[in-house]
């Protein structure tokens, strides 16, 4: 896991995921992207500076395959990734952020809006591509992923 600035780490301990997202996204930095994944709503909101870019349905971990909560930065990108753990399953437009967990596209769009993954966060393929390109453009160091209950 990439180390997070001490101020951000302290903020994560004091604030809920929603509060942390608000503080990060209202920093006024137009070169910063904050991706908020709300597990209870199965929804992703993407902010750039104080502007909302996207709001999409997602699928997070099915029961027994939890998506961990916390605040991370991306560690690496893979536009045509295939899972080594799940029989080569396609994971296009993957943004990895913590111990093999990623945000990536899915072809199983019927399950979006419900818990259906092995722990990753799934998006419709066009949305995943848009997110990947936006995050890649600003860089890992200017992107925060906030996963909350």
Secondary structure, DSSP 8 states (H G I E B T S, - for coil): -----HHHHHHHHHS-HHHHHHHHHTS--TT-EEEEEETTTTEEEEEETTEEEEEEE-B-B-TTS----EEE---EEEEEEE-TTTTT-EEEEEEEEETTEEEEEES-GGGTTS--BSSSEEEEHHHHHHHHHHHHHH-GGGEEEEEE-
